[in-house]
């Protein structure tokens, strides 16, 4: 059975959050000046950009001239805990250098670096928006995570939609759990969810924890949800099936 559902904004506060994005100002929407990004402690060479944007109104444009430029912030994490870290990036067409890279590390409670493990990447270049995503587990002695990305010399990078969250989603590999398909992602006008055998309820939750859409279901195999009225940004689709709660991320864009 297929069904197109009417869109309704609920704005119901959710008191039990599945996960929380630990990155502050993750979509670069808040600036005190065009070259002053709020909440990020390391913003070398960052400028507010409204031309090359994945979601929201702005991205961070960072240029590495003769030296590398860093973008970073620190936040508290739990020890021995699984996390998922992701962001989107694209490199400018004027880039003649090696592009950008990830250079993150774990810190102890005194904010002293822990040698192993660290999160490093090779050189990354893409003229289109590309997602970087990695699943990591914090060391037993970890107290902080130092999120650091870097634009390399003779390169321009656009950054958007950072996410660092505790990975506490129930495993979808359970034999009774359906292999949910959610598309398109990013979405503009509609979001389709298919292969939904035995799904009892679907919620859409913003990154602030507000549920903006909710529907109880019965026997639907596929639904199409209008999302054009949602503000641009990152959202979580929360699916209840067989007593399990699963989440899937999607991005609402203006294009």
C-alpha positions, 0 to 999 in steps of 0.5 A: 500500500502506498500513501502520500501523507499531509505535512503537519508541523507538530513542534512537540518537545522530545524529552528522550533524545536518541542522540545529540550532535555535540558540534556547536554551530555545526552548519555555520549559520551563526557569525558575529562578522563575515570572518568571525565564526561563532563557537568554533575555537580555531577558524583560520582563514574562514569566511561566511559563504552563501554561494556554495551551500549544502543546507541552511544559508551559509557554509564556511569557505576556508582558503589555504594560501602558502600554509595550511589553515585549521578549523576546529573545536573541542567538546566533552565525550564519554570514555569507551563510547561509540560515536559517528563523525561526519561532515560535507566538503567540496574544494574550489575549482581554483584549488591547485594544492592537495585540497583538505584533510581530517586531523582529529584527536582524543584528549584526556580530562586534562585536555592532553592529547592521547596518542592512539587512536587518532582520526586522520585522513589522506588528501581529499578533493572534490568539486562536488559536495562529498560526505566524509563519515567514520564510526569511532570509539573513544579510548577508555581515558578520553574526556574530550574530542578535538575536532580538527579539519584542515585546508592545505596550501594552495587550496580552497575548501567549503565545509558544511553540516558537521555531525558528531553524535553518540552511536546508540542506534539499535542494530538494523541487522536484526533478522526481524528488522526491515531494511529501510530505504530512505530517498532522495538524500539530500531531499528538497520537496519529498522524502520517500521511505520504502520497504517498511514491513511491520513499521508501527510509527515514524517521526522526523526530528530536528537536530534540536530534538523537536519532532516536526512530523509524526505518524502511526502506521499500519501495513504501509510498505511505502510512504511519501512525506512532503518536506518542502516546508521544513527549514534546510538542515539535518533531520533524523527519521526515527522508525519504530519496528518490532520494538526497536528504535532505528534512526536514519539521517537525511538532509533537507536542501533548498535545491 
